[in-house]
């Protein structure tokens, strides 16, 4: 009878731990997805919009310079460098005159 209680207690504890693990894992995935959206997607989208604006205005040299900066910074990001949240403004300002 004592062994049966121990086995049931172990099974119940294992079930609760598994349920909590699944909940925490899902919450972690969601927060990681939100961080990626805010740290990568939004700033990258702003940089691309700036390049599109330059191209629409017919300023191909400016668009090419911005695209070059974007490509360089994105390669650095893929190699473990800073996220677009830290450098998208460099793309926007790539060809603006210094003040």
Residue pairs with C-beta under 8 A, 6 or more apart in sequence:
38 85
39 83
39 84
39 85
40 77
40 83
40 84
40 85
42 85
43 83
43 84
43 85
43 87
43 88
44 74
44 84
44 88
46 88
46 92
47 66
47 70
47 84
47 88
47 91
47 92
48 70
50 66
50 91
50 92
51 63
51 66
51 67
51 70
51 91
54 60
54 62
54 63
54 66
54 95
55 63
61 95
62 94
62 95
65 94
65 95
66 91
66 92
66 94
66 95
68 94
69 90
69 91
69 94
70 91
73 81
73 84
73 87
73 90
73 91
74 84
76 82
77 83
77 84
77 87
